[in-house]
Amino acid sequence: MRWKLTCRDAGDGSGDAILDLPDDLLQAAGWTEGDTLELEPDPDCSTIRLKKVVRCDVCDASTTEMGHGVLQAQWRDGEPERMQLCRSCFGYAMATLKRAHWVNHMFDDDPDSGQED
């Protein structure tokens, strides 16, 4: 889908422009208030692309290029918890959890129950 939008001057002397995004665009793109968007001009300079920028909640790296992993929980007695992680931090979290599983089960009767993958 394509939308034709018009930038308007911010009116504060900064040279910044304001781009009002219609609700149907936000809904179609899955964007919500508070999301960070990145402008990517097309080579022909007549259009721009907007991409949602997701930053790793641990190291603050942009996950635009590689994507991101999500660690989340929905507890019955409280607020949901969620972390968006870059590939490196997600790998570290997975390795740490696998190691903890191995340590917790290394003396089990079933020798395969605590094996690391």
MOPAC internal coordinates of N, CA, C and O (Angstrom, degrees):
PM7 1SCF
backbone

  N    0.0000 0     0.00 0     0.00 0    0    0    0
  C    1.4446 1     0.00 0     0.00 0    1    0    0
  C    1.5189 1   109.22 1     0.00 0    2    1    0
  O    1.2310 1   121.11 1   -27.98 1    3    2    1
  N    1.2841 1   115.48 1   152.02 1    3    2    1
  C    1.4600 1   121.64 1   177.74 1    5    3    2
  C    1.5225 1   109.63 1  -129.65 1    6    5    3
  O    1.2310 1   121.48 1   -33.91 1    7    6    5
  N    1.2981 1   114.78 1   146.09 1    7    6    5
  C    1.4566 1   122.00 1   174.45 1    9    7    6
  C    1.5111 1   107.96 1  -127.06 1   10    9    7
  O    1.2310 1   120.57 1   -37.48 1   11   10    9
  N    1.2985 1   116.51 1   142.52 1   11   10    9
  C    1.4603 1   121.14 1   173.56 1   13   11   10
  C    1.5208 1   106.93 1  -103.98 1   14   13   11
  O    1.2310 1   120.83 1   -64.03 1   15   14   13
  N    1.3201 1   116.01 1   115.97 1   15   14   13
  C    1.4610 1   122.28 1  -176.89 1   17   15   14
  C    1.5212 1   109.13 1  -120.70 1   18   17   15
  O    1.2310 1   120.92 1   -23.57 1   19   18   17
  N    1.3118 1   115.84 1   156.43 1   19   18   17
  C    1.4574 1   121.25 1   179.90 1   21   19   18
  C    1.5153 1   109.28 1  -119.14 1   22   21   19
  O    1.2310 1   121.30 1   -48.35 1   23   22   21
  N    1.3369 1   115.11 1   131.65 1   23   22   21
  C    1.4724 1   120.39 1   175.34 1   25   23   22
  C    1.5258 1   108.37 1   -82.90 1   26   25   23
  O    1.2310 1   121.42 1   -33.70 1   27   26   25
  N    1.3204 1   114.90 1   146.30 1   27   26   25
  C    1.4576 1   119.28 1   174.87 1   29   27   26
  C    1.5228 1   108.79 1  -128.26 1   30   29   27
  O    1.2310 1   120.98 1   -28.10 1   31   30   29
  N    1.3091 1   115.73 1   151.90 1   31   30   29
  C    1.4559 1   121.82 1  -178.76 1   33   31   30
  C    1.5266 1   109.36 1   -63.92 1   34   33   31
  O    1.2310 1   120.82 1   -40.94 1   35   34   33
  N    1.3286 1   116.04 1   139.06 1   35   34   33
  C    1.4648 1   120.94 1   179.63 1   37   35   34
  C    1.5270 1   111.65 1   -66.70 1   38   37   35
  O    1.2310 1   120.35 1   158.31 1   39   38   37
  N    1.3177 1   116.93 1   -21.69 1   39   38   37
  C    1.4629 1   120.31 1   175.69 1   41   39   38
  C    1.5061 1   114.48 1    78.26 1   42   41   39
  O    1.2310 1   120.06 1  -167.63 1   43   42   41
  N    1.3309 1   117.49 1    12.37 1   43   42   41
  C    1.4617 1   119.42 1  -178.76 1   45   43   42
  C    1.5252 1   112.83 1  -113.68 1   46   45   43
  O    1.2310 1   120.71 1  -168.95 1   47   46   45
  N    1.3501 1   116.25 1    11.05 1   47   46   45
  C    1.4608 1   120.33 1   178.88 1   49   47   46
  C    1.5247 1   114.19 1    79.06 1   50   49   47
  O    1.2310 1   119.73 1  -177.58 1   51   50   49
  N    1.3015 1   118.13 1     2.42 1   51   50   49
  C    1.4702 1   121.48 1  -176.94 1   53   51   50
  C    1.5230 1   112.73 1   -82.12 1   54   53   51
  O    1.2310 1   120.27 1   161.45 1   55   54   53
  N    1.3244 1   117.10 1   -18.55 1   55   54   53
  C    1.4613 1   120.23 1  -174.09 1   57   55   54
  C    1.5236 1   112.31 1    85.57 1   58   57   55
  O    1.2310 1   120.54 1   178.84 1   59   58   57
  N    1.3251 1   116.56 1    -1.16 1   59   58   57
  C    1.4633 1   121.00 1   177.73 1   61   59   58
  C    1.5133 1   110.52 1   -71.92 1   62   61   59
  O    1.2310 1   121.27 1   -23.58 1   63   62   61
  N    1.3180 1   115.17 1   156.42 1   63   62   61
  C    1.4568 1   120.66 1   177.61 1   65   63   62
  C    1.5234 1   109.01 1  -120.55 1   66   65   63
  O    1.2310 1   121.23 1   -27.75 1   67   66   65
  N    1.3075 1   115.26 1   152.25 1   67   66   65
  C    1.4670 1   121.84 1   177.56 1   69   67   66
  C    1.5190 1   107.88 1  -111.07 1   70   69   67
  O    1.2310 1   120.99 1   -47.00 1   71   70   69
  N    1.2859 1   115.70 1   133.00 1   71   70   69
  C    1.4559 1   122.20 1   178.32 1   73   71   70
  C    1.5190 1   107.05 1  -120.15 1   74   73   71
  O    1.2310 1   120.42 1   -72.22 1   75   74   73
  N    1.3152 1   116.80 1   107.78 1   75   74   73
  C    1.4608 1   121.10 1   178.91 1   77   75   74
  C    1.5228 1   108.33 1   -80.00 1   78   77   75
  O    1.2310 1   120.56 1   -55.04 1   79   78   77
  N    1.3297 1   116.53 1   124.96 1   79   78   77
  C    1.4578 1   121.82 1  -179.04 1   81   79   78
  C    1.5197 1   109.46 1  -101.61 1   82   81   79
  O    1.2310 1   120.06 1   -57.98 1   83   82   81
  N    1.3310 1   117.49 1   122.02 1   83   82   81
  C    1.4696 1   119.67 1  -178.84 1   85   83   82
  C    1.5282 1   111.97 1   -69.04 1   86   85   83
  O    1.2310 1   121.44 1   -25.77 1   87   86   85
  N    1.3281 1   114.86 1   154.23 1   87   86   85
  C    1.4672 1   121.07 1  -177.12 1   89   87   86
  C    1.5221 1   113.01 1   -57.27 1   90   89   87
  O    1.2310 1   119.88 1   142.09 1   91   90   89
  N    1.3499 1   117.83 1   -37.91 1   91   90   89
  C    1.4672 1   118.90 1  -178.82 1   93   91   90
  C    1.5245 1   111.47 1   -67.62 1   94   93   91
  O    1.2310 1   119.66 1   148.74 1   95   94   93
  N    1.3227 1   118.25 1   -31.26 1   95   94   93
  C    1.4609 1   121.76 1   175.16 1   97   95   94
  C    1.5263 1   110.13 1   -68.55 1   98   97   95
  O    1.2310 1   120.58 1   132.66 1   99   98   97
  N    1.3238 1   116.50 1   -47.34 1   99   98   97
  C    1.4678 1   120.65 1   179.37 1  101   99   98
  C    1.5252 1   110.95 1   -58.26 1  102  101   99
  O    1.2310 1   120.84 1   135.73 1  103  102  101
  N    1.3153 1   116.00 1   -44.27 1  103  102  101
  C    1.4663 1   120.61 1  -179.49 1  105  103  102
  C    1.5285 1   110.92 1   -65.66 1  106  105  103
  O    1.2310 1   120.08 1   135.18 1  107  106  105
  N    1.3234 1   117.45 1   -44.82 1  107  106  105
  C    1.4663 1   121.22 1  -178.82 1  109  107  106
  C    1.5295 1   111.62 1   -63.76 1  110  109  107
  O    1.2310 1   120.25 1   144.76 1  111  110  109
  N    1.3326 1   117.12 1   -35.24 1  111  110  109
  C    1.4629 1   121.51 1  -178.56 1  113  111  110
  C    1.5278 1   112.31 1   -86.11 1  114  113  111
  O    1.2310 1   120.10 1   166.60 1  115  114  113
  N    1.3344 1   117.42 1   -13.40 1  115  114  113
  C    1.4619 1   120.26 1  -177.66 1  117  115  114
  C    1.5185 1   112.93 1    76.18 1  118  117  115
  O    1.2310 1   120.56 1  -155.21 1  119  118  117
  N    1.3362 1   116.53 1    24.79 1  119  118  117
  C    1.4560 1   120.98 1   179.50 1  121  119  118
  C    1.5136 1   109.89 1   -93.79 1  122  121  119
  O    1.2310 1   120.98 1   -30.64 1  123  122  121
  N    1.3347 1   115.73 1   149.36 1  123  122  121
  C    1.4595 1   121.60 1   176.45 1  125  123  122
  C    1.5235 1   109.33 1  -131.96 1  126  125  123
  O    1.2310 1   121.17 1   -13.33 1  127  126  125
  N    1.3054 1   115.38 1   166.67 1  127  126  125
  C    1.4616 1   120.70 1   177.86 1  129  127  126
  C    1.5211 1   108.98 1   -57.67 1  130  129  127
  O    1.2310 1   121.04 1   -45.78 1  131  130  129
  N    1.3157 1   115.62 1   134.22 1  131  130  129
  C    1.4589 1   121.13 1  -179.97 1  133  131  130
  C    1.5212 1   113.29 1    99.94 1  134  133  131
  O    1.2310 1   119.66 1   165.00 1  135  134  133
  N    1.3557 1   118.26 1   -15.00 1  135  134  133
  C    1.4589 1   120.48 1   176.53 1  137  135  134
  C    1.5230 1   109.64 1   -66.67 1  138  137  135
  O    1.2310 1   120.47 1   -32.66 1  139  138  137
  N    1.3217 1   116.70 1   147.34 1  139  138  137
  C    1.4561 1   122.25 1   174.32 1  141  139  138
  C    1.5146 1   108.22 1   -97.26 1  142  141  139
  O    1.2310 1   120.75 1   -51.98 1  143  142  141
  N    1.3276 1   116.16 1   128.02 1  143  142  141
  C    1.4566 1   121.52 1  -179.20 1  145  143  142
  C    1.5236 1   109.60 1  -113.97 1  146  145  143
  O    1.2310 1   121.18 1   -33.16 1  147  146  145
  N    1.3179 1   115.34 1   146.84 1  147  146  145
  C    1.4569 1   121.90 1   179.01 1  149  147  146
  C    1.5233 1   108.84 1  -115.24 1  150  149  147
  O    1.2310 1   120.59 1   -47.57 1  151  150  149
  N    1.3214 1   116.48 1   132.43 1  151  150  149
  C    1.4632 1   121.73 1   177.18 1  153  151  150
  C    1.5220 1   109.18 1   -86.03 1  154  153  151
  O    1.2310 1   121.02 1   -47.23 1  155  154  153
  N    1.3193 1   115.66 1   132.77 1  155  154  153
  C    1.4627 1   120.71 1   177.10 1  157  155  154
  C    1.5213 1   108.12 1  -128.15 1  158  157  155
  O    1.2310 1   120.02 1   -76.30 1  159  158  157
  N    1.3482 1   117.57 1   103.70 1  159  158  157
  C    1.4700 1   118.64 1  -179.18 1  161  159  158
  C    1.5309 1   110.76 1   -69.81 1  162  161  159
  O    1.2310 1   120.92 1   -39.30 1  163  162  161
  N    1.3183 1   115.84 1   140.70 1  163  162  161
  C    1.4590 1   120.80 1   172.70 1  165  163  162
  C    1.5249 1   108.07 1   -75.94 1  166  165  163
  O    1.2310 1   119.96 1   -26.25 1  167  166  165
  N    1.3338 1   117.68 1   153.75 1  167  166  165
  C    1.4700 1   119.91 1  -178.16 1  169  167  166
  C    1.5228 1   114.16 1   -57.95 1  170  169  167
  O    1.2310 1   119.85 1   150.15 1  171  170  169
  N    1.3256 1   117.89 1   -29.85 1  171  170  169
  C    1.4697 1   119.53 1  -179.32 1  173  171  170
  C    1.5271 1   112.59 1   -77.97 1  174  173  171
  O    1.2310 1   120.23 1   175.25 1  175  174  173
  N    1.3335 1   117.17 1    -4.75 1  175  174  173
  C    1.4676 1   124.68 1   175.98 1  177  175  174
  C    1.5282 1   114.47 1    62.00 1  178  177  175
  O    1.2310 1   119.71 1  -168.68 1  179  178  177
  N    1.3163 1   118.16 1    11.32 1  179  178  177
  C    1.4627 1   118.52 1   178.47 1  181  179  178
  C    1.5274 1   111.45 1   -97.95 1  182  181  179
  O    1.2310 1   120.16 1   166.85 1  183  182  181
  N    1.3121 1   117.30 1   -13.15 1  183  182  181
  C    1.4643 1   120.92 1   179.57 1  185  183  182
  C    1.5163 1   110.10 1  -137.33 1  186  185  183
  O    1.2310 1   121.13 1   -19.08 1  187  186  185
  N    1.3156 1   115.44 1   160.92 1  187  186  185
  C    1.4683 1   121.15 1   173.15 1  189  187  186
  C    1.5165 1   108.01 1  -129.47 1  190  189  187
  O    1.2310 1   121.08 1   -24.91 1  191  190  189
  N    1.2922 1   115.54 1   155.09 1  191  190  189
  C    1.4555 1   121.81 1   174.23 1  193  191  190
  C    1.5277 1   107.55 1  -113.51 1  194  193  191
  O    1.2310 1   121.36 1   -38.63 1  195  194  193
  N    1.3054 1   115.01 1   141.37 1  195  194  193
  C    1.4596 1   120.83 1   175.42 1  197  195  194
  C    1.5228 1   107.91 1  -108.02 1  198  197  195
  O    1.2310 1   120.90 1   -49.68 1  199  198  197
  N    1.3193 1   115.88 1   130.32 1  199  198  197
  C    1.4570 1   121.22 1   176.70 1  201  199  198
  C    1.5245 1   108.28 1  -123.85 1  202  201  199
  O    1.2310 1   121.20 1   -40.02 1  203  202  201
  N    1.3275 1   115.31 1   139.98 1  203  202  201
  C    1.4561 1   119.78 1   175.80 1  205  203  202
  C    1.5250 1   108.48 1   -75.01 1  206  205  203
  O    1.2310 1   120.68 1   -49.20 1  207  206  205
  N    1.3047 1   116.30 1   130.80 1  207  206  205
  C    1.4550 1   122.27 1   178.60 1  209  207  206
  C    1.5241 1   108.06 1   -98.87 1  210  209  207
  O    1.2310 1   120.98 1   -59.79 1  211  210  209
  N    1.3165 1   115.73 1   120.21 1  211  210  209
  C    1.4576 1   120.79 1   175.85 1  213  211  210
  C    1.5181 1   106.78 1  -108.42 1  214  213  211
  O    1.2310 1   120.72 1   -52.84 1  215  214  213
  N    1.3222 1   116.22 1   127.16 1  215  214  213
  C    1.4607 1   121.44 1   179.52 1  217  215  214
  C    1.5196 1   108.77 1  -106.53 1  218  217  215
  O    1.2310 1   121.20 1   -37.43 1  219  218  217
  N    1.3218 1   115.30 1   142.57 1  219  218  217
  C    1.4609 1   121.41 1   178.34 1  221  219  218
  C    1.5247 1   109.20 1   -63.69 1  222  221  219
  O    1.2310 1   120.53 1   -49.20 1  223  222  221
  N    1.3277 1   116.58 1   130.80 1  223  222  221
  C    1.4602 1   121.42 1  -179.67 1  225  223  222
  C    1.5242 1   112.75 1   -71.35 1  226  225  223
  O    1.2310 1   119.59 1   168.43 1  227  226  225
  N    1.3403 1   118.38 1   -11.57 1  227  226  225
  C    1.4603 1   121.66 1   179.59 1  229  227  226
  C    1.5256 1   110.88 1   -98.28 1  230  229  227
  O    1.2310 1   120.20 1   122.53 1  231  230  229
  N    1.3445 1   117.22 1   -57.47 1  231  230  229
  C    1.4725 1   120.31 1  -173.35 1  233  231  230
  C    1.5155 1   113.76 1  -105.69 1  234  233  231
  O    1.2310 1   119.56 1   176.54 1  235  234  233
  N    1.3222 1   118.44 1    -3.46 1  235  234  233
  C    1.4593 1   125.45 1   178.01 1  237  235  234
  C    1.5283 1   113.59 1    68.92 1  238  237  235
  O    1.2310 1   119.58 1  -164.43 1  239  238  237
  N    1.3324 1   118.40 1    15.57 1  239  238  237
  C    1.4667 1   121.14 1   177.44 1  241  239  238
  C    1.5218 1   109.53 1   -72.39 1  242  241  239
  O    1.2310 1   120.75 1   -32.60 1  243  242  241
  N    1.3267 1   116.16 1   147.40 1  243  242  241
  C    1.4597 1   120.82 1   174.65 1  245  243  242
  C    1.5220 1   108.42 1   -72.83 1  246  245  243
  O    1.2310 1   120.57 1   -41.25 1  247  246  245
  N    1.3264 1   116.52 1   138.75 1  247  246  245
  C    1.4615 1   120.60 1   178.64 1  249  247  246
  C    1.5270 1   110.82 1  -108.73 1  250  249  247
  O    1.2310 1   120.27 1  -162.04 1  251  250  249
  N    1.3307 1   117.10 1    17.96 1  251  250  249
  C    1.4543 1   121.95 1  -176.82 1  253  251  250
  C    1.5241 1   111.68 1   -60.12 1  254  253  251
  O    1.2310 1   119.70 1   137.14 1  255  254  253
  N    1.3247 1   118.18 1   -42.86 1  255  254  253
  C    1.4646 1   121.76 1  -175.94 1  257  255  254
  C    1.5261 1   112.40 1   -72.66 1  258  257  255
  O    1.2310 1   119.69 1   130.74 1  259  258  257
  N    1.3227 1   118.19 1   -49.26 1  259  258  257
  C    1.4625 1   122.43 1  -170.67 1  261  259  258
  C    1.5232 1   114.47 1   -98.93 1  262  261  259
  O    1.2310 1   119.86 1   166.28 1  263  262  261
  N    1.3213 1   117.88 1   -13.72 1  263  262  261
  C    1.4565 1   120.20 1  -173.08 1  265  263  262
  C    1.5191 1   109.28 1    91.34 1  266  265  263
  O    1.2310 1   120.74 1     5.31 1  267  266  265
  N    1.3098 1   116.18 1  -174.69 1  267  266  265
  C    1.4591 1   119.76 1  -177.25 1  269  267  266
  C    1.5214 1   110.36 1  -144.42 1  270  269  267
  O    1.2310 1   121.15 1   -22.02 1  271  270  269
  N    1.3203 1   115.40 1   157.98 1  271  270  269
  C    1.4580 1   122.48 1   173.56 1  273  271  270
  C    1.5122 1   108.48 1  -104.56 1  274  273  271
  O    1.2310 1   120.91 1   -21.68 1  275  274  273
  N    1.3184 1   115.86 1   158.32 1  275  274  273
  C    1.4606 1   120.64 1  -178.32 1  277  275  274
  C    1.5245 1   109.19 1  -126.62 1  278  277  275
  O    1.2310 1   120.75 1   -50.48 1  279  278  277
  N    1.3114 1   116.17 1   129.52 1  279  278  277
  C    1.4552 1   123.14 1   172.06 1  281  279  278
  C    1.5168 1   105.43 1  -110.78 1  282  281  279
  O    1.2310 1   120.24 1   -62.30 1  283  282  281
  N    1.3182 1   117.15 1   117.70 1  283  282  281
  C    1.4649 1   118.15 1  -175.77 1  285  283  282
  C    1.5178 1   111.33 1  -143.05 1  286  285  283
  O    1.2310 1   121.69 1   -21.70 1  287  286  285
  N    1.3214 1   114.37 1   158.30 1  287  286  285
  C    1.4643 1   121.99 1   178.17 1  289  287  286
  C    1.5180 1   109.17 1  -144.38 1  290  289  287
  O    1.2310 1   120.82 1   -33.46 1  291  290  289
  N    1.3000 1   116.03 1   146.54 1  291  290  289
  C    1.4626 1   122.29 1   174.45 1  293  291  290
  C    1.5196 1   106.70 1  -124.29 1  294  293  291
  O    1.2310 1   120.39 1   -85.03 1  295  294  293
  N    1.3176 1   116.86 1    94.97 1  295  294  293
  C    1.4530 1   122.06 1  -178.20 1  297  295  294
  C    1.5193 1   109.47 1   -80.74 1  298  297  295
  O    1.2310 1   120.46 1   -35.39 1  299  298  297
  N    1.3160 1   116.73 1   144.61 1  299  298  297
  C    1.4663 1   120.96 1  -179.65 1  301  299  298
  C    1.5213 1   112.51 1   -69.23 1  302  301  299
  O    1.2310 1   120.41 1   152.94 1  303  302  301
  N    1.3219 1   116.82 1   -27.06 1  303  302  301
  C    1.4626 1   119.49 1  -174.79 1  305  303  302
  C    1.5327 1   113.75 1  -107.83 1  306  305  303
  O    1.2310 1   120.19 1  -161.10 1  307  306  305
  N    1.3207 1   117.24 1    18.90 1  307  306  305
  C    1.4602 1   116.67 1  -178.91 1  309  307  306
  C    1.5045 1   113.42 1  -167.92 1  310  309  307
  O    1.2310 1   121.95 1    10.96 1  311  310  309
  N    1.3035 1   113.88 1  -169.04 1  311  310  309
  C    1.4549 1   122.07 1  -178.95 1  313  311  310
  C    1.5259 1   110.52 1   -70.89 1  314  313  311
  O    1.2310 1   120.62 1   -31.31 1  315  314  313
  N    1.3159 1   116.41 1   148.69 1  315  314  313
  C    1.4656 1   118.19 1   173.71 1  317  315  314
  C    1.5205 1   110.20 1   -68.17 1  318  317  315
  O    1.2310 1   120.67 1   -29.16 1  319  318  317
  N    1.3058 1   116.33 1   150.84 1  319  318  317
  C    1.4565 1   121.60 1   177.03 1  321  319  318
  C    1.5185 1   107.97 1  -118.56 1  322  321  319
  O    1.2310 1   120.81 1   -35.50 1  323  322  321
  N    1.3409 1   116.06 1   144.50 1  323  322  321
  C    1.4632 1   119.78 1  -176.49 1  325  323  322
  C    1.5192 1   109.47 1  -153.57 1  326  325  323
  O    1.2310 1   121.00 1   -43.14 1  327  326  325
  N    1.3177 1   115.69 1   136.86 1  327  326  325
  C    1.4636 1   121.74 1   173.81 1  329  327  326
  C    1.5159 1   108.31 1  -131.15 1  330  329  327
  O    1.2310 1   120.75 1   -44.82 1  331  330  329
  N    1.3145 1   116.17 1   135.18 1  331  330  329
  C    1.4591 1   122.14 1   173.99 1  333  331  330
  C    1.5260 1   106.25 1  -101.88 1  334  333  331
  O    1.2310 1   120.81 1   -52.09 1  335  334  333
  N    1.3358 1   116.05 1   127.91 1  335  334  333
  C    1.4585 1   120.60 1  -172.05 1  337  335  334
  C    1.5252 1   111.46 1  -125.58 1  338  337  335
  O    1.2310 1   120.81 1   -36.82 1  339  338  337
  N    1.3421 1   116.06 1   143.18 1  339  338  337
  C    1.4599 1   120.58 1   172.05 1  341  339  338
  C    1.5326 1   107.77 1   -70.83 1  342  341  339
  O    1.2310 1   120.53 1    -9.34 1  343  342  341
  N    1.3203 1   116.60 1   170.66 1  343  342  341
  C    1.4637 1   120.92 1  -177.51 1  345  343  342
  C    1.5314 1   111.50 1   -59.08 1  346  345  343
  O    1.2310 1   120.01 1   138.25 1  347  346  345
  N    1.3178 1   117.58 1   -41.75 1  347  346  345
  C    1.4561 1   121.51 1  -178.03 1  349  347  346
  C    1.5319 1   111.63 1   -64.99 1  350  349  347
  O    1.2310 1   120.20 1   131.58 1  351  350  349
  N    1.3231 1   117.22 1   -48.42 1  351  350  349
  C    1.4720 1   120.61 1  -179.48 1  353  351  350
  C    1.5207 1   111.38 1   -68.39 1  354  353  351
  O    1.2310 1   120.14 1   144.79 1  355  354  353
  N    1.3416 1   117.33 1   -35.21 1  355  354  353
  C    1.4587 1   120.58 1   176.53 1  357  355  354
  C    1.5315 1   109.80 1   -64.29 1  358  357  355
  O    1.2310 1   120.46 1   136.32 1  359  358  357
  N    1.3401 1   116.72 1   -43.68 1  359  358  357
  C    1.4663 1   120.91 1   177.69 1  361  359  358
  C    1.5166 1   111.45 1   -60.74 1  362  361  359
  O    1.2310 1   120.32 1   138.87 1  363  362  361
  N    1.3343 1   116.99 1   -41.13 1  363  362  361
  C    1.4625 1   121.28 1   178.19 1  365  363  362
  C    1.5318 1   110.80 1   -63.39 1  366  365  363
  O    1.2310 1   120.45 1   136.11 1  367  366  365
  N    1.3385 1   116.74 1   -43.89 1  367  366  365
  C    1.4665 1   120.65 1   179.32 1  369  367  366
  C    1.5280 1   110.40 1   -62.21 1  370  369  367
  O    1.2310 1   120.16 1   135.54 1  371  370  369
  N    1.3215 1   117.30 1   -44.46 1  371  370  369
  C    1.4645 1   121.08 1   179.66 1  373  371  370
  C    1.5245 1   110.74 1   -63.63 1  374  373  371
  O    1.2310 1   119.81 1   134.27 1  375  374  373
  N    1.3302 1   117.97 1   -45.73 1  375  374  373
  C    1.4653 1   121.31 1   179.78 1  377  375  374
  C    1.5295 1   111.11 1   -62.01 1  378  377  375
  O    1.2310 1   120.71 1   140.04 1  379  378  377
  N    1.3394 1   116.25 1   -39.96 1  379  378  377
  C    1.4640 1   120.66 1   179.42 1  381  379  378
  C    1.5265 1   110.87 1   -64.92 1  382  381  379
  O    1.2310 1   120.25 1   136.56 1  383  382  381
  N    1.3269 1   117.13 1   -43.44 1  383  382  381
  C    1.4687 1   120.72 1   178.83 1  385  383  382
  C    1.5259 1   111.41 1   -66.91 1  386  385  383
  O    1.2310 1   119.86 1   139.51 1  387  386  385
  N    1.3249 1   117.88 1   -40.49 1  387  386  385
  C    1.4694 1   120.81 1   177.78 1  389  387  386
  C    1.5260 1   110.53 1   -63.66 1  390  389  387
  O    1.2310 1   120.63 1   139.41 1  391  390  389
  N    1.3239 1   116.40 1   -40.59 1  391  390  389
  C    1.4731 1   120.82 1   178.12 1  393  391  390
  C    1.5240 1   110.32 1   -64.01 1  394  393  391
  O    1.2310 1   120.20 1   137.30 1  395  394  393
  N    1.3252 1   117.23 1   -42.70 1  395  394  393
  C    1.4691 1   120.75 1   178.38 1  397  395  394
  C    1.5329 1   110.26 1   -62.35 1  398  397  395
  O    1.2310 1   120.15 1   139.45 1  399  398  397
  N    1.3214 1   117.32 1   -40.55 1  399  398  397
  C    1.4586 1   120.76 1   177.18 1  401  399  398
  C    1.5269 1   110.33 1   -61.72 1  402  401  399
  O    1.2310 1   120.72 1   135.05 1  403  402  401
  N    1.3182 1   116.22 1   -44.95 1  403  402  401
  C    1.4624 1   120.66 1   179.89 1  405  403  402
  C    1.5358 1   110.85 1   -61.30 1  406  405  403
  O    1.2310 1   120.21 1   134.38 1  407  406  405
  N    1.3422 1   117.20 1   -45.62 1  407  406  405
  C    1.4655 1   121.26 1   179.55 1  409  407  406
  C    1.5274 1   110.64 1   -62.15 1  410  409  407
  O    1.2310 1   120.36 1   137.98 1  411  410  409
  N    1.3223 1   116.92 1   -42.02 1  411  410  409
  C    1.4648 1   120.52 1  -178.61 1  413  411  410
  C    1.5223 1   113.36 1   -67.90 1  414  413  411
  O    1.2310 1   120.12 1   158.43 1  415  414  413
  N    1.3252 1   117.38 1   -21.57 1  415  414  413
  C    1.4626 1   120.37 1  -175.41 1  417  415  414
  C    1.5292 1   113.87 1  -118.66 1  418  417  415
  O    1.2310 1   119.23 1  -169.94 1  419  418  417
  N    1.3383 1   119.07 1    10.06 1  419  418  417
  C    1.4550 1   119.42 1  -173.84 1  421  419  418
  C    1.5271 1   113.86 1   -67.86 1  422  421  419
  O    1.2310 1   119.30 1   159.89 1  423  422  421
  N    1.3106 1   118.95 1   -20.11 1  423  422  421
  C    1.4614 1   120.44 1   179.09 1  425  423  422
  C    1.5214 1   112.46 1  -108.05 1  426  425  423
  O    1.2310 1   119.79 1  -165.45 1  427  426  425
  N    1.3227 1   118.00 1    14.55 1  427  426  425
  C    1.4599 1   121.26 1   177.01 1  429  427  426
  C    1.5217 1   110.00 1   -65.59 1  430  429  427
  O    1.2310 1   121.03 1   -24.28 1  431  430  429
  N    1.3348 1   115.63 1   155.72 1  431  430  429
  C    1.4672 1   120.71 1   178.20 1  433  431  430
  C    1.5242 1   112.38 1   -63.95 1  434  433  431
  O    1.2310 1   120.16 1   145.70 1  435  434  433
  N    1.3175 1   117.30 1   -34.30 1  435  434  433
  C    1.4629 1   122.02 1   178.73 1  437  435  434
  C    1.5344 1   107.33 1   -87.43 1  438  437  435
  O    1.2310 1   119.58 1   -71.96 1  439  438  437
  N    1.3266 1   118.40 1   108.04 1  439  438  437
  C    1.4633 1   120.00 1  -174.13 1  441  439  438
  C    1.5247 1   113.60 1   -65.37 1  442  441  439
  O    1.2310 1   119.39 1   159.29 1  443  442  441
  N    1.3288 1   118.77 1   -20.71 1  443  442  441
  C    1.4650 1   120.53 1  -178.99 1  445  443  442
  C    1.5205 1   113.45 1   -85.29 1  446  445  443
  O    1.2310 1   119.95 1   167.06 1  447  446  445
  N    1.3376 1   117.69 1   -12.94 1  447  446  445
  C    1.4650 1   120.10 1  -174.28 1  449  447  446
  C    1.5172 1   113.02 1   -69.15 1  450  449  447
  O    1.2310 1   119.37 1   156.42 1  451  450  449
  N    1.3256 1   118.81 1   -23.58 1  451  450  449
  C    1.4586 1   120.88 1  -178.34 1  453  451  450
  C    1.5018 1   113.64 1  -111.64 1  454  453  451
  O    1.2310 1   119.67 1  -166.19 1  455  454  453
  N    1.3197 1   118.24 1    13.81 1  455  454  453
  C    1.4546 1   121.73 1  -178.08 1  457  455  454
  C    1.5137 1   111.58 1   -67.37 1  458  457  455
  O    1.2310 1   121.07 1   -40.57 1  459  458  457
  N    1.3250 1   115.57 1   139.43 1  459  458  457
  C    1.4626 1   120.02 1   171.96 1  461  459  458
  C    1.5040 1   108.09 1   -80.46 1  462  461  459
  O    1.2310 1   120.60 1   -33.00 1  463  462  461
  N    1.3491 1   116.45 1   147.00 1  463  462  461
  C    1.4752 1   120.73 1   177.22 1  465  463  462
  C    1.4942 1   111.10 1   -80.06 1  466  465  463
  O    1.2310 1   120.10 1   180.00 1  467  466  465

